[in-house]
C-alpha cells in the first residue's frame, strides 16, 4: 500500500478528494492527513498580499475575521474530520490530526514513523511565500526525506 502524508489548511473539496485519491492509479493508498489551522499558519499581511495577487480585493480588506490560536482549533478539527471521512468514503484508508506547533517537525516525524512514500501539500496559492520558497512544500522538501508534491486546493 502506498502511504501519503497530506498537509491541508482547509477541508478537502470533492475535486481535491478525487484528485489525490487517483494520483497513483489503481494502487491502494493510505493517507495521514495533517491539518494546519490557517489562522496560525501565516500572518495577515502575507494573506492580504496573496488575496490581492489573485484579485480577491474584498478578502484582502478583511481584518480579524479569521480565528487564530485556540479559536482556530475547533474549526480545524471539524475540517479534518470531514476530510478524513471523505477520503474513507472514496475507498482509502485515512487518519488525521490537527498540527499547531512546529508543523514541519511533526510532518517529518509522521513520515518517519509511518514510513510514508510521499508528502502532498494541498493549499491555496500563497504567492509571496512561494516566491521566497517559504511555503510548506518548499520547506518540506529540505526536511522530510521523501518526494513532496505541491497541489493547489479547489473550492466546491
MIMAR-557815 format. One record per atom (N, C-alpha, C, CB): residue in three letters; x, y, z. Coordinates in pm, whole numbers, plus 32768, in hexadecimal, padded with zeros to 4 digits. Glycine has a CB too. Example, Ala and Ser with C-alpha at 12.3 -4.5 7.8 and 13.67 -1.06 7.14 Angstrom:
2
ALA85277DC7830C;ALA84CE7E3E830C;ALA85287EB6830C;ALA846B7E418389;SER85057F1F82C4;SER85577F9682CA;SER850A80038313;SER85807FC4823C;
//
This chain:
156
UNK80557F8A8000;UNK800080008000;UNK8059807C8000;UNK7FA08000807B;UNK803280DF7FB3;UNK8079815D7FA7;UNK804981B98016;UNK8063819E7F19;UNK80A481F78061;UNK807F824F80CF;UNK80A582DE80B0;UNK80C282218152;UNK8042833880B9;UNK805783C680A1;UNK80378416811F;UNK800283F8802B;UNK8090846F8143;UNK807384D181AB;UNK803B854A8162;UNK80F484F68203;UNK7FC485748188;UNK7F7C85DF8143;UNK7F6B865681A0;UNK7EF285AE8110;UNK7FB186C58183;UNK7FA6874081D3;UNK7F3D87998193;UNK8030878A81DE;UNK7ED687BE81E1;UNK7E6C881481B0;UNK7E5688878210;UNK7DE887C3819C;UNK7E1388F181DF;UNK7DF289628235;UNK7D5D89828235;UNK7E4189DD820A;UNK7D11893981E3;UNK7C7F894881E0;UNK7C4588C081BA;UNK7C5289B88179;UNK7BC288AC81CC;UNK7B88882A81AB;UNK7B9D88088117;UNK7AF2882881CC;UNK7BAF878980FC;UNK7BBE875B8072;UNK7B3A876B8028;UNK7BEE86C8806E;UNK7B3F87A37FB2;UNK7AC887A87F5D;UNK7ABA87207F19;UNK7AD1881C7EF3;UNK7A4987087ED9;UNK7A3686897E92;UNK7A9B867C7E20;UNK79A6867E7E5B;UNK7ABD86ED7DE0;UNK7B2186EB7D75;UNK7BAA86C47DAD;UNK7B2987767D2E;UNK7BCD86FB7E21;UNK7C4C86DA7E61;UNK7C5286457E84;UNK7C61872E7EDF;UNK7BE686117EBA;UNK7BE285827EDE;UNK7BF6852D7E62;UNK7B5C855E7F23;UNK7BAD854D7DF8;UNK7BBC85017D7B;UNK7C4B85087D48;UNK7B5C85357D10;UNK7C86857D7D4F;UNK7D0D85907D1B;UNK7D7485417D69;UNK7D3186237D1D;UNK7D7685507DEE;UNK7DDE850C7E3C;UNK7DCA84757E42;UNK7DE285437EC9;UNK7D4E84487E37;UNK7D3783B77E3E;UNK7D5283707DBA;UNK7CA9839C7E6A;UNK7D6283BC7D4F;UNK7D7D837E7CCD;UNK7E0B83987C9B;UNK7D1A83B07C66;UNK7E5D83DA7CEA;UNK7EE683F97CC1;UNK7F38837D7C9E;UNK7F2D84467D2E;UNK7F1A830F7CE1;UNK7F6B82967CD0;UNK7F1E82267C8C;UNK7F9E82667D56;UNK7EC0824D7C37;UNK7E7481EA7BEA;UNK7E25818D7C44;UNK7ED281997B93;UNK7E32810C7C2A;UNK7DE580A87C75;UNK7E2880797CF4;UNK7DCA80327C1E;UNK7E9F80AC7D11;UNK7EE780827D8A;UNK7E9D80B37E06;UNK7F7980B97D89;UNK7E93805C7E69;UNK7E5380817EE7;UNK7EA780EC7F2D;UNK7E4180047F43;UNK7E6281527F63;UNK7EA881C07FA4;UNK7E7281D58030;UNK7E9982417F51;UNK7ECE81EE808B;UNK7EAE82108115;UNK7EDA82A0812C;UNK7EF281AD817A;UNK7E8482EF816C;UNK7EA3837B8186;UNK7EB08396821B;UNK7E3883D68149;UNK7F1483E4823D;UNK7F20841D82C2;UNK7F1284B382AC;UNK7FAB83F6830A;UNK7EA184E982D8;UNK7E7F857482BC;UNK7EAC85CB8332;UNK7DE7858582A1;UNK7EF986318314;UNK7F2386928378;UNK7EDD87158358;UNK7FBF86A4837B;UNK7E8B874483B3;UNK7E4187C083A0;UNK7E88883083E9;UNK7DAE87B383D2;UNK7EB78892839D;UNK7EF7890983D5;UNK7E91897883D7;UNK7F7789338382;UNK7E6189A2844D;UNK7DFE8A0E8450;UNK7E358A8B840D;UNK7DD48A2E84E0;UNK7DEA8AC083AE;UNK7E188B348360;UNK7E338BAD83B7;UNK7DB18B5782F5;UNK7DE68BC1841D;UNK7DFA8C368473;UNK7E838C3784B4;UNK7D908C3B84DE;UNK7EC08BC384C7;UNK7F448BBD8504;UNK7FB38BB6849D;UNK7F4C8B468560;UNK7F918BA1841F;UNK7FF78B8383BB;UNK80418BFD8388;UNK7FB98B3D8349;UNK7FFC8C638363;UNK803D8CD68324;UNK800A8D568363;UNK80268CD6828A;UNK80588DBF835A;UNK80288E3B8394;UNK7FC98E828334;UNK809E8E9683B9;UNK7F838EE4836A;UNK7F188F27831E;UNK7F4D8F7082A3;UNK7ED08F8A8377;UNK7FC28FAB82AB;UNK7FF98FF48239;UNK80118F9681C2;UNK807C90398261;UNK804F8F2381DA;UNK80678EC4816C;UNK7FE58E938130;UNK80B98E4E819D;UNK7F818E798182;UNK7EFF8E4D814E;UNK7EBF8EBA80FA;UNK7EA08E2581C2;UNK7ECA8F378128;UNK7E908FA780DC;UNK7ED68FB78055;UNK7E9A9029812C;UNK7F598FAA8052;UNK7FA38FB57FD3;UNK7F7A8F447F75;UNK803C8FB27FEC;UNK7F6C8ECB7FA9;UNK7F3E8E5B7F57;UNK7EB38E767F1F;UNK7F3D8DD97FA9;UNK7E5A8EAD7F71;UNK7DD38ECC7F42;UNK7DD58F347ED3;UNK7D7C8EFE7FB6;UNK7E288F9A7EE0;UNK7E348FFF7E78;UNK7E6A8FC07DF9;UNK7E9090727EA7;UNK7ECC8F677E06;UNK7F0B8F287D91;UNK7EA78ED87D3E;UNK7F7D8ECD7DBD;UNK7E448E9C7D7F;UNK7DE18E4E7D34;UNK7D628E9E7D17;UNK7DBD8DD07D82;UNK7D658F207D35;UNK7CF48F767D14;UNK7C828F737D78;UNK7CC08F507C91;UNK7C998F3C7DEE;UNK7C318F367E54;UNK7C3E8FAD7EB2;UNK7C3A8EB07EA4;UNK7C2290247E7E;UNK7C37909E7ECA;UNK7BDF90A57F47;UNK7C1C91167E74;UNK7B6690727F3C;UNK7B0C90737FB0;UNK7B4890208022;UNK7A80903B7F89;UNK7B838FAC8000;UNK7BC18F598066;UNK7C3D8F9C80A1;UNK7BE68ED1802C;UNK7C878FE7804E;UNK7D00902A807D;UNK7CE0909280E6;UNK7D4A906A8008;UNK7C6990CB80DF;UNK7C439135813B;UNK7C11910081C1;UNK7BDA918C80FD;UNK7BF5908181C9;UNK7BC1904B8247;UNK7C2E905282B1;UNK7B8F8FB88235;UNK7C05906B832B;UNK7C6690738396;UNK7C2C90348413;UNK7C90910683B1;UNK7C748FD8844D;UNK7C498F9C84CA;UNK7BD78F3A84BD;UNK7C2390058528;UNK7BB08F138444;UNK7B3F8EB88435;UNK7B678E278444;UNK7AFF8ECD83AF;UNK7BE48E07842E;UNK7C128D7E8432;UNK7C388D5884C0;UNK7C888D6A83D4;UNK7C078CE684F2;UNK7C2C8CBF8579;UNK7CC08C9B8581;UNK7BD68C4985A9;UNK7CF88CAB85F6;UNK7D838C84860A;UNK7D918C468694;UNK7DE28CFE85FB;UNK7E048C0886A9;UNK7E1E8BCA872A;UNK7DB88B60874B;UNK7E208C328796;UNK7D888B6287C7;UNK7D288AFB87F3;UNK7CA38B0787AA;UNK7D128B058889;UNK7C818B80877A;UNK7C048B91872F;UNK7C098B4A86A8;UNK7BE88C26871A;UNK7C7F8B348673;UNK7C8E8AF185F2;UNK7C898A598601;UNK7D108B1A85B0;UNK7C9A8A268679;UNK7CA48995868F;UNK7C22894C866C;UNK7CC889798720;UNK7BB18979869F;UNK7B3389318688;UNK7B0D892F85F4;UNK7AC2897186D9;UNK7B1289A085AC;UNK7AF68999851C;UNK7B57893D84D2;UNK7AFB8A2584DF;UNK7BD5893C84FF;UNK7C3888E384C0;UNK7C15885184D9;UNK7CC6890284F4;UNK7BEA88328552;UNK7BC387A88572;UNK7B4C877C851D;UNK7BA0879B8608;UNK7AEB87D5850D;UNK7A7687B684BB;UNK7A9E87A28429;UNK7A0D882784C6;UNK7AF387FA83F5;UNK7B2287EE836B;UNK7B70876C8358;UNK7B7988678344;UNK7BC0874A83B9;UNK7C0E86CF83B3;UNK7BB3865483B2;UNK7C7086C68429;UNK7B5086528409;UNK7AF285E1840E;UNK7AAB85D08388;UNK7A8B85F5847F;UNK7A7C863E834E;UNK7A39863882CC;UNK7A9786038260;UNK7A0486C282A4;UNK7B1286328261;UNK7B73860A81FA;UNK7B9885778206;UNK7BF086618204;UNK7BB2854A8280;UNK7BD484BD8295;UNK7B5E8464826A;UNK7BF984A3832A;UNK7AE5848C828E;UNK7A71843D8267;UNK7A5F843A81D0;UNK79F3847482AA;UNK7A7984AA818D;UNK7A6C84AF80FB;UNK7AD1845080B9;UNK7A81853F80C8;UNK7B4A844A80EF;UNK7BAE83EE80B9;UNK7B84835D80D0;UNK7C38840780F9;UNK7B4D83408145;UNK7B1B82B88162;UNK7AA882948106;UNK7AEF82AD81F6;UNK7A4D82F580F0;UNK79DB82DC8097;UNK7A0982C08008;UNK797C83558098;UNK7A7F82F37FE5;UNK7AB882DB7F60;UNK7B0282567F59;UNK7B16834D7F39;UNK7B02820A7FC8;UNK7B3E81867FC9;UNK7BCD817F7FFA;UNK7B39814F7F43;UNK7BFE81E98036;UNK7C8881EA8068;UNK7C8981DD80FF;UNK7CD0826C803D;UNK7CF981AC8132;UNK7D0F81B381C2;UNK7D39824181E2;UNK7D7B814A81F1;UNK7D0882778251;UNK7D2D83008274;UNK7D228315830B;UNK7CD48364822A;UNK7D85835A8341;UNK7D85838983CB;UNK7DB6841983C5;UNK7DDE832F842A;UNK7DA784618433;UNK7DD684EB842F;UNK7DE7852784B8;UNK7D78853E83E0;UNK7E27859A84B8;UNK7E3A85E68534;UNK7E5186798515;UNK7EB085AD8585;UNK7E2686CD8572;UNK7E3E875C8568;UNK7ECB8776859A;UNK7DD387AF85B8;UNK7F1587C8854F;UNK7F9F87E88573;UNK7FA6887D858C;UNK800387BD8503;UNK7FCC88A28604;UNK7FD489308624;UNK806389618634;UNK7F87894C86A3;UNK80B689168679;UNK813F89418694;UNK81A188F4863D;UNK8161892F8728;UNK81FF893A8604;UNK826C88FE85B6;UNK8239889B854E;UNK82CD88B78613;UNK81E888CA84F0;UNK81AB886F848F;UNK821088238439;UNK814F88BB8435;UNK827F885F8416;UNK82E2881783C5;UNK832787A98415;UNK83498877838D;UNK834087C38494;UNK8378875A84EA;UNK831686E784F8;UNK839D87948575;UNK82978709850A;UNK822F86A28515;UNK822486548493;UNK81A786E28539;UNK8227869A8422;UNK8220865783A0;UNK829385F38392;UNK822386BE832E;UNK830A861E83B4;UNK837F85C683A9;UNK8370854D8403;UNK83FF861383CD;UNK83418561847E;UNK832E84F284DB;UNK82C5849084A7;UNK830485278564;UNK825884C3846F;UNK81EE846D8439;UNK8224841F83C1;UNK817384C1840F;UNK8270845E836B;UNK82AB841A82F8;UNK830483A78327;UNK82FC847C82A0;UNK835883C2838A;UNK83B3835B83BC;UNK836882EA8402;UNK84188399841C;UNK8308830D8459;UNK82BD82A884A4;UNK826B824E8448;UNK826282EB8509;UNK822F828883E3;UNK81D6823D838A;UNK821F82028312;UNK81668296835B;UNK829E82268303;UNK82EA8200828C;UNK829E8228820D;UNK83068167828C;UNK826D82A4820E;UNK821E82D9819F;UNK827182DD811F;UNK81E9836581C0;UNK822C82D080B0;UNK826C82D3802D;UNK827883607FF4;UNK8220827D7FCD;UNK822183BB8021;UNK822084437FEB;UNK81D7849F804A;UNK81E084477F60;UNK81EA85218031;UNK819D85888075;UNK815585D78008;UNK81F985E680CE;UNK80D585F2801F;UNK808886487FC6;UNK806086C38018;UNK800985FD7F8B;UNK808487387FE8;UNK805C87B58027;UNK7FEE87EF7FCF;UNK80D5881A8038;UNK7F7587F68005;UNK7F0088237FBB;UNK7ECB88A27FFD;UNK7E9287B47FB5;UNK7EED89157FC4;UNK7EC689957FFF;UNK7E9789F47F92;UNK7F3B89D2804D;UNK7E5F8A627FBF;UNK7E428AD17F63;UNK7EC88B0C7F38;UNK7DE58B3E7FA6;UNK7ECB8B527EC9;UNK7F498B937EA1;UNK7F758BFA7F09;UNK7F398BD77E17;UNK7FF48BFA7F26;UNK80318C5B7F81;UNK80A98C957F36;UNK805D8C19800C;UNK808C8CF47EE0;UNK80EF8D247E80;UNK816D8D5F7EBF;UNK80B18D8B7E27;UNK815C8DAE7F26;UNK81D18DEB7F65;UNK82298D807FA3;UNK81A68E527FD1;UNK81EE8D267FEE;UNK823A8CBB802D;UNK827B8C617FC4;UNK81E08C69808A;UNK82338C427F5A;UNK826A8BED7EF0;UNK82DF8C317EA9;UNK81FE8BC77E8B;UNK82D28CB37E91;UNK833C8CFC7E4D;UNK83BF8CF57E9D;UNK83138D8D7E37;UNK83B38CFF7F20;UNK84298CFB7F75;UNK84478C6D7FA8;UNK84178D597FEB;UNK84018C0B7F74;UNK84148B7E7F9A;UNK84008B698030;UNK849F8B4F7F71;UNK839D8BAE8067;UNK837C8BA180F4;UNK82F78B5A8107;UNK83788C2A8137;UNK82BC8B27809C;UNK823E8ADD80A6;UNK825A8A5280DE;UNK81F78AD4801B;UNK81F08A0C8107;UNK820089898145;UNK8249892780EC;UNK81798950816B;UNK82268923806E;UNK826488C08013;UNK82F988DA8002;UNK821E88C37F8B;UNK831F89557FEC;UNK83AD89757FD9;UNK83FD89548056;UNK83BF8A097FB6;UNK83C8897580C8;UNK840F89598145;UNK841288C48163;UNK83CE89A481BA;UNK83A6887E8143;UNK83A187ED815D;UNK840487A18107;UNK831587B78146;UNK841B87CF808E;UNK8478878A8034;UNK8504877D8070;UNK848087D37FAF;UNK852787D880C6;UNK85AC87D78104;UNK85AC878E818A;UNK85DD88648117;UNK853A875A81B3;UNK85318725823A;UNK850286948244;UNK84D687798288;UNK84A7866881ED;UNK846285EA8207;UNK84A1856D81CA;UNK83D885F481D6;UNK84F4857C8165;UNK853A8508812E;UNK84EB84B180CE;UNK856784B4819C;UNK847584DD80A4;UNK84268496803F;UNK83F884FF7FDA;UNK83AB84498080;UNK83C884D47F64;UNK839685367F04;UNK832385897F3D;UNK836884F07E85;UNK832186097F19;UNK82B986657F47;UNK8273869D7ECB;UNK82F486D87FA0;UNK81F0868E7EC7;UNK81A086BF7E59;UNK814D87367E89;UNK8145864E7E21;UNK815587A57E42;UNK8108881D7E63;UNK808E88237E07;UNK815F889E7E56;UNK801788277E41;UNK7F9B88327DF4;UNK7F4988A57E2A;UNK7F4A87AF7DFB;UNK7EFC88E57DD1;UNK7EA589517DFD;UNK7E1A891B7E17;UNK7EA189C27D94;UNK7DE289417E89;UNK7D5E89137EB1;UNK7CF289547E5A;UNK7D4689317F45;UNK7C83890D7E4B;UNK7C10893F7DFF;UNK7BA189677E5E;UNK7BDE88D47D9D;UNK7B4989BC7E2E;UNK7AD189DF7E78;UNK7A5D898E7E40;UNK7AB48A787E70;UNK79FA89767E94;UNK7983892C7E66;UNK7939897F7E01;UNK792689087EDB;
//
